Amino acid sequence: MSMNPRKRMAVIVAVATAIFAANHAARRPQPGHEETAPPQSAPSAQTTVKPAPPRTWKLGSLTLTACNLGQPNSGLSAAAWCGSLAVPENRAEPQGRKITLKLAVLRSSAQVASPDMLAFLAGGPGQAASDYAGAIAMMLEPLRAHRDVLLLDQRGTGGSNALDCKVDGKSATDEDTGFDPAKLRADAAACLKQVEVHADPRYYTTSDAVQDLEDVRRALGVPEFDLVGVSYGTRVAQQYLGRYPDAVRSVVLDSTVPNSAVLGEDFARNLDEALKAQFARCDADAACKQRFGSPYQTLVQLRDALRANPHPVSFRDPETYQTVQRVLSDDALVSVVRMFAYTPPTAALLPLSIDAAAHGDVGPLLGQAKLLTVDMADLAGSGMSYSVMCSEDADLLTARPQDADTLLGTHMIDAYKAICSVWPKGARPADFHQPLKTAKPVLLLAGQYDPVTPPRYAEEVAKPLANARVLLFKGQGHSVLAAGCGPQLVQHFVEHPDPKALDASCLDRLQPTPFFIDFNGATP
């Protein structure tokens, strides 16, 4: 894998977020929740007109201010109400250093919103929920007819004392000559030196974040949460429900990580299984088979060739249109392929892009990868992700000789161990990896071709639950809530939390994106 931990984390924990956005007007005040704006007198001809002070909304013990949340690397934004809450960094020392949590509320359009608030738990680990306000607002638009939506930047992300590391800015398409544990350790140590100026990384774990979420709920005066977690956010949701069952009304888990899972251990297996299942569609399609033969076999051959001979390649940067040169290695190739596998549109490009690369044209593969890595740059440089993985999973990782012949090989586990050999580790509750058991209503969403959290994970989580149901999204990859009728299904479930009675027949219309035979698209 890549030498740079920024790139490494993008490979290990990147989460595909649904690409939706809309601007939302400020919502109407609700009885019992006071919204105020200081009165403004009409200006005289001699006075200078000053901008009106921002409106405020008193919710529980917090005063929120009207704000507009932009999305990184995008012109998208969403209207919201922003606030903050100070909490101890180390809860064993409540008089010690305080950190400020950034939170935002996407306000319901209802005159009187439901008392239970929906809490969206972002993925990663390392994503800041407020960074994706526009996408989340669109995904959850049906639910916002009656419910407010909480976006809390988990400690160590976004506006909540982020553990960001300044690195050299290289992406997964930059120079990469192979896996180097010593370089990983050195880069992790450099990152640690930066974040220790304002934070103790031992206290930026899932368990710490769960306590923060409960503090925010109490401060807002919300009786219960409806939890919606995506990818790593499903771990947060399960841990919160386990610690504070009376504070939860319903749970939606999208691309589920079981409590029992050790992050990173199954990634090599999961990717291979997803790619083989995807490429089996090509094998069964006459036009695809004739055009590409066996895409998986071509990919393996290309990887082996690059493993023996990493070499410089040239391609046109899709953002600057300038010709750039990179060293392409087997690790870089697999990192790029893994990114493609997350979503149906990019997965549909894989056979064509792999075939082009095998014939010497790396532009389609590396050019698209350049665009994909833009949105993952902040996640990849998150020390918070190191804190989560090193505290909760790294010591449980075991050698997996059976992964040696997979595309990812054994480098994933080796990378974890290299980084965590220098990164501070927080406490992990004794029951942290125990399966969740609850009678609360739980709806689990799983993508058929998810390369990181496969459907079997959702089935594993649902098995001991008394009131749960798994919905399979055919042809989809990672993070599926926004696919097809997903938003409407989640709306119906939250409004009437009976998973077994939910009519999910609309999912029958979902289909995988047809493979591109050439750059004009699929066959007619």
Secondary structure, 3 states (H helix, E strand, C coil): CCCCHHHHHHHHHCCCCCCCCCCCCCCCCECCECEECCCCCCCCCCCCCCCCCCCEEEECCEEEEEEEEECCCCCCEEEEEEEEEEEECCCCCCCCCEEEEEEEEECCCCCCCCCCEEEEECCCCCCCHHHHHHHHHHHCCCHHHCCCEEEECCCCCCCCCCCECCCCCCCCCCCCCCCCHHHHHHHHHHHHHHHCCCCCHHHCCHHHHHHHHHHHHHHHCCCCEEEEEECHHHHHHHHHHHHCHHHEEEEEEECCCCCCCCCCCCHHHHHHHHHHHHHHHHHHCHHHHHHHCCHHHHHHHHHHHHHHCCEEEEEECCCCCCEEEEEECHHHHHHHHHHHCCCHHHHCCHHHHHHHHHCCCCHHHHHHHHHHHHCCHHHHCEHHHHHHHHHHCHHHCCCCHHHCCCCCCCHHHHHHHHHHCCCCCCCCCCCCCCCCCCCCCEEEEEECCCCCCCHHHHHHHHCCCCCEEEEEECCCCCCCCCCCCHHHHHHHHHHCCCHHHCCCHHHHHCCCCCCCCECCECCC
